[in-house]
Amino acid sequence: MDQKEVKLDCPCCQSRLEIDVRTASVVRWRKKGELDETGKPVLREGDWSAASERVSKRIGSAGDKFDESLSREKKRAQDLEDLFRKANEKLGKKAEE
C-alpha cells in the first residue's frame, strides 16, 4: 500500500474520515453536511481563525520550550562535572586505603 492517507465514509453517520496509514490515527474528520458536492470539506471563517490561533500558540510556546531545554543542558553540564568530581574523590579515597 503506497498511500499515506485513507479516506472513508462512516457507515453509521456518513462522516468523512481521513486516516494516516503509518500512525493508524484519524487525521481529519468532517460531518456529512460539512462536505460540498465534490466531497471536499466546506471551510468557514471560524476554521481559519481556530487554525491561526493554534499556530500562534504553538509559536509562542516554542521560545519557552527552547529556553527550558537550554537551561536543562546547562544544568546537565554542571551535573556531569559534579559526578566526575565525586568519582575522582572516591577514587582518591580508594587509592589512600
Secondary structure, 3 states (H helix, E strand, C coil): CCCCEEEEECCCCCCEEEEECCCCEEEEEECHHHECCCCCECCCHHHHHHHHHHHHHHHHHHHHHHHHHHHHHHHHHHHHHHHHHHHHHHHHHHHHC
